[in-house]
Amino acid sequence: MSMARSDVIAVLGPVDESLIAEIIATGATADDLAQAWAWVNSDEALVGELRPLPTGKVAELADLLEPDDDDEL
């Protein structure tokens, strides 16, 4: 089942409307988004737990959620 705006906000908190639209357009589920959010925020811990790297929709969402290198400056 695809996500609604409220599902995205429930996982990520307040975010930009364009990001919400991009996330919904992937056709991913709220569970996919939660997994991607976990990878973006704690990838070293998840690798340490020997979890496989994200693939499919989770990987696509993780790419959307990763900060751009320009944003880190």
Rosetta silent file (secondary structure, phi, psi, omega in degrees, C-alpha in Angstrom):
SEQUENCE: MSMARSDVIAVLGPVDESLIAEIIATGATADDLAQAWAWVNSDEALVGELRPLPTGKVAELADLLEPDDDDEL
SCORE:     score description
SCORE:     0.000 S_00000001
   1 L     0.000  130.267 -179.351    0.000    0.000    0.000 S_00000001
   2 L   -67.924  162.879 -178.951    1.376    3.390   -1.006 S_00000001
   3 L   -90.666  156.165  170.540    1.996    6.118    1.503 S_00000001
   4 L  -107.502  168.382  178.822    0.043    9.266    2.156 S_00000001
   5 H   -52.580  -43.423 -178.277    1.503   12.598    3.248 S_00000001
   6 H   -63.727  -32.266  177.400    0.622   11.766    6.865 S_00000001
   7 H   -66.151  -42.595 -179.929    2.593    8.495    6.660 S_00000001
   8 H   -62.873  -46.338 -179.138    5.721   10.330    5.523 S_00000001
   9 H   -65.672  -33.933  178.702    5.393   12.900    8.309 S_00000001
  10 H   -63.262  -33.704 -179.409    4.798   10.129   10.868 S_00000001
  11 H   -86.187  -46.289 -171.320    8.182    8.597    9.974 S_00000001
  12 H   -97.732  -18.534 -170.814   10.284   11.687    9.197 S_00000001
  13 L    82.965 -167.962 -178.330    8.581   14.494   11.081 S_00000001
  14 L   -64.535  124.658  177.673    8.081   17.850    9.363 S_00000001
  15 L  -139.007  168.274 -179.400    9.824   17.880    5.976 S_00000001
  16 L   -60.210  139.202 -178.779    9.701   19.835    2.738 S_00000001
  17 H   -60.893  -33.404  179.102    6.587   19.278    0.620 S_00000001
  18 H   -68.004  -35.771  176.151    8.682   18.508   -2.463 S_00000001
  19 H   -66.508  -41.617  177.601   10.474   15.717   -0.575 S_00000001
  20 H   -57.903  -45.776 -179.800    7.124   14.325    0.548 S_00000001
  21 H   -62.504  -41.935  178.677    5.952   14.289   -3.081 S_00000001
  22 H   -63.112  -41.930 -179.369    9.151   12.556   -4.238 S_00000001
  23 H   -64.624  -46.823  179.794    8.816    9.915   -1.520 S_00000001
  24 H   -62.390  -37.276 -178.479    5.171    9.214   -2.312 S_00000001
  25 H   -64.591  -19.362  179.172    5.996    9.010   -6.036 S_00000001
  26 L   -70.027  -22.214 -176.502    8.313    6.043   -5.381 S_00000001
  27 L    78.893   10.463 -179.158    5.323    3.868   -4.535 S_00000001
  28 L   -75.240  167.766  177.531    7.116    2.627   -1.431 S_00000001
  29 L   -97.479  168.018  176.385    5.425    1.703    1.837 S_00000001
  30 H   -62.248  -34.433  176.928    5.769    3.358    5.237 S_00000001
  31 H   -64.619  -41.679  175.798    7.800    0.318    6.344 S_00000001
  32 H   -58.714  -44.393 -178.995   10.192    0.881    3.418 S_00000001
  33 H   -64.424  -41.528  178.897   10.542    4.517    4.465 S_00000001
  34 H   -62.769  -39.999  177.812   11.218    3.576    8.086 S_00000001
  35 H   -65.705  -43.519  179.172   13.946    1.158    6.975 S_00000001
  36 H   -62.862  -41.936  179.297   15.522    3.770    4.696 S_00000001
  37 H   -62.032  -40.052  177.656   15.424    6.367    7.485 S_00000001
  38 H   -63.267  -42.445  179.459   17.177    3.916    9.810 S_00000001
  39 H   -64.304  -43.121 -178.410   19.910    3.323    7.211 S_00000001
  40 H   -64.236  -35.018 -174.468   20.457    7.027    6.606 S_00000001
  41 H   -94.676  -13.484 -178.564   20.729    7.753   10.315 S_00000001
  42 H  -155.048   47.348 -175.867   22.680    4.736   11.540 S_00000001
  43 H   -61.013  -36.921 -179.171   24.212    2.856    8.622 S_00000001
  44 H   -64.925  -39.265  179.076   27.358    1.899   10.546 S_00000001
  45 H   -66.585  -40.070 -179.249   25.320    0.317   13.331 S_00000001
  46 H   -69.572  -36.774  175.255   23.182   -1.630   10.862 S_00000001
  47 H   -65.680  -39.188  178.083   26.251   -2.877    8.986 S_00000001
  48 H   -61.800  -27.694  176.924   27.710   -3.860   12.353 S_00000001
  49 L   -84.502    5.054  179.757   24.593   -5.978   12.920 S_00000001
  50 L    63.756   29.570  175.342   25.415   -7.677    9.592 S_00000001
  51 L   -76.401  142.728  178.144   22.213   -6.467    7.968 S_00000001
  52 L   -66.868  149.987  177.639   22.304   -6.548    4.171 S_00000001
  53 L   -61.962  149.546 -178.048   22.620   -3.211    2.404 S_00000001
  54 L   -65.151  147.380  176.714   19.304   -1.744    1.306 S_00000001
  55 L  -135.285  172.783  174.850   17.983   -2.597   -2.141 S_00000001
  56 H    58.863 -135.981 -177.159   14.907   -1.760   -4.190 S_00000001
  57 H   -62.352  -36.382 -179.855   12.531    0.836   -2.781 S_00000001
  58 H   -63.680  -42.995  178.031   14.465    1.113    0.487 S_00000001
  59 H   -65.530  -40.558  178.569   17.648    2.010   -1.406 S_00000001
  60 H   -61.309  -44.021  178.344   15.736    4.480   -3.586 S_00000001
  61 H   -66.827  -40.305  178.581   14.314    6.177   -0.501 S_00000001
  62 H   -60.004  -38.813  176.741   17.697    6.221    1.234 S_00000001
  63 H   -62.311  -40.272  178.047   19.108    8.067   -1.783 S_00000001
  64 H   -66.613  -34.185 -174.968   16.346   10.666   -1.487 S_00000001
  65 H   -85.615  -20.886  179.861   16.946   11.068    2.244 S_00000001
  66 L   -63.201  133.060  175.981   20.756   11.295    2.124 S_00000001
  67 L   -66.334  143.200  174.615   21.940   14.882    2.522 S_00000001
  68 L   -67.937  151.402  177.904   23.680   16.319   -0.516 S_00000001
  69 H   -58.986  -33.561  179.063   27.393   16.916   -0.059 S_00000001
  70 H   -64.718  -31.471 -179.273   26.709   20.624   -0.610 S_00000001
  71 H   -70.768  -20.529 -176.347   24.318   20.633    2.364 S_00000001
  72 H   -85.577   -9.194 -177.766   27.055   19.454    4.714 S_00000001
  73 L   -77.836    0.000    0.000   29.338   22.450    4.136 S_00000001
